[in-house]
Amino acid sequence: MSLTVQVVGGPTINVAKELAVEAYDKIDISIESGKDISVEVQPSEGKRISFLLIKSSIYSDANKNTKLSYGIDDAGKIDLDQPHFYLGSGVVSLLGSDPKILKFNFKNGSENKPENKAELEILVGRDATP
């Protein structure tokens, strides 16, 4: 796993660390404005996720009246205002529990325009055995 974070006009930090996972899934899915979708990110419940990355073509933006959020079950919704990257079981636990299913909600006006469909990319690394 490698990650680079750069602040424009400021520092750059590179992180490179070996992270062993037994399985990974890459999920590409679309969500239309006004819709909810559920995405299975692991086949069974349990503390198995080592990392979770969620990226979108559109993000929540209060200035544009755009709202893209996700959550686990009926727990509080998390605004997807930038790409979200959970690395390590400690930070994954901030979601409340290891998610089996993430529920996404998207609202961006009522017209049928390309910007009313968000393209999501989800990458999850996990243990495959109990």
N, C-alpha and C positions, 0 to 999 in steps of 0.2 A: 504494500500500500504506500502510495506517495501522495503528498498534498503540498501545494504551494499557495501561500497567501501573500499578496503584495498590496501594499498601501500606495496609491499614486503619490509620488513625491516623498514617500517614506520607506520604511524597511520592507524587506521580503524575508519571509520565514519558510524554509523547506522542512518538511517532515517526511522521513522515510523509515518505515518500520515493517518488519515482517509480521503478518497477521495470518495465522493458519485458520482456515475455515474448511469444513467438510463439504459444504455445498453453497452455491450461490444461485440467485435468480435475478434476471434482468427483465423487468416488466415495462412494456410500452403500452400506454392506454390513453384514450382521449376522453374528455368530459366536456359536454356541452353546457352552456350557460343555463341555469335554472334546474340543473340535474344533480342528483346524488349518485355516487357509485361506491361500491365496496370492492376492495382489492385484497386478495389473499396473498400475504407476504411470507407465510410459512405454512406447511401442511398441518401442523398440530400446535397446540398451545404449550407453553413452557419457556423457560429462560434459555433460549438457544441463539438469539440474534447477537452477532458480534459487531455488525455495522449495518447502517441503513442510510441510503442517500435518496433524497426526493428532489427532483428537478422538474421545472415546468417551463413551457413556452410563454406563459402569462402568470404574473404573481399578483397577490393582493395589493391594491393601491387605493387608499381612501380618496385621493385627489381625482381618480378616474372612476370612482364608484365601482371598483372591481373587488370581489371578495372570493378568494380561494382558500379553503381551510380543510383540515383533516383531523381525525381523532380516532380513538379506539372505543368501540361500543358506543355508549351514551355519555362518555366522559367529555370534558370540555374540549372545544375545538381550538386548534392551533392554526393561526394565520400562516399561510405559506407566502411570505413576503419576499423571500430570497430562497436560493437552494438550501435545503436543510440536510445536515450531515451529522449522524449520530455514530460515534466511534467508541466502541467499548461497552461492555455490559452495564457499567455504572451510568453512563449518560443515556443508554437505551432505557434504563429503569425509570428515567424521568418521565417517560410516556405513561407511567403508572403500572404497566406490566409489559412483558414482551408481546407485541401485537401479533395476532394471527391474521386479523383483518383490519385494514385501515379504511375508514369511511371518509370520502371526499365530498365536498360541496362547492359548487362554483356558481357565482352570480355576476353577470357582466352585461346588463341591458337586455332588451327583448328582441332586437333585430337579428336576422340571420346573416351574420358577418363572420369572416374568418377569425376575427379576434374574440368571437363568442364560443370558441372551442379551444380548450387548453390541452396541449400535448404533454403528458406526464411521463417521465422516465424514473423508474424506481430500481435501485440496485440494493440487494440485501445479501449479506453473508451470514451463514448460520451453521450450527452443528446439525448433522443429519441423524445422529443416533441419540436416543435418550440417555 
